[in-house]
Amino acid sequence: MELRRPSGGFFLTIALTTFLTACNPEKLPGLGKVVGSITMDGQPVPNATVTFDGAKAGEPPSLGRTDASGKYELYYSRGHKGATIGEHVVHISTFGDSGDDNGQVNKETVPSRYNVKSELNADVKRGANKLDFELKSGGEIIQPGEDLNKKGKGKGKKG
């Protein structure tokens, strides 16, 4: 029986496969697709940032933004929709860039119990997840960047 030497094409295929797998800088964990809606007192919350903290220590968060009807979809990273599998702390905030060309900043209108002091949790499972959040107004509203030590500053009651 004669042993055959591998052809140059064989080595090229191995080299190309090794190169392509080694050059994938992002190893994705298991993700579940997450969509839903955010309402407060039954009304949609438009232009809000929705953040699901990483399910495990060291995992990056997943982010989404609500549209005019309060609907959102999460992104784990550029081009990858979803959130990691597991239990997440959820933050919902309207503070930030308004998205228009005039550079206007939207004030926070969501009570702190849903953002900086979040009491919201969500369990993401494999596959499709529809996670709606029905918020209630009232309570402390913290405006990021304001001096919280000044009496009456950074806190507001929305009734």
Steps between C-alpha positions, in 0.01 A plus 500: 500500500641835399462805725392811320625842597229758567462748218562873531123552491464294817744726687335811357159379625640432851675839508188684382277323754745577782523864392123549481431343838789679672395838361154492655565746787155465653400170653130529563335339800156346469253776421123527514319746276325765712221734388223670693338827592534756777198687633449731797150532640375327184670744259800415277841626614670624180874556451602313816819300539442141613803328655524138613811461718711193424352185650842400637781711643719640223240461225419814302148642517246482218346826385189615319302818438126542492325640195205742506265216600724381786625187320863390531741230384825415678846483345786311664761654270516658157317268266399251772147525635400370842623461856689228681301213645413547867370747758566871433451827687316735264541880480263731311590866455387795289807710583736562211542628148168574333631361172428814298754738346470779757689310775215527749516274807183334628438518874432189704127434534521142630509448880836385639354164608508408129849632418778607742335310789336239280264244648435345157618150408455283193584138426622453141461153355630348176293591196249786485411700812223762515562706813264791564545741790202690642640784711315718749574872538567657837802487724851635481635611162875555488643724227851372418770759552309709754651555843305260720633663818307822439164490669223448251738449207504178305178381654157557372159361556289413207142449595 
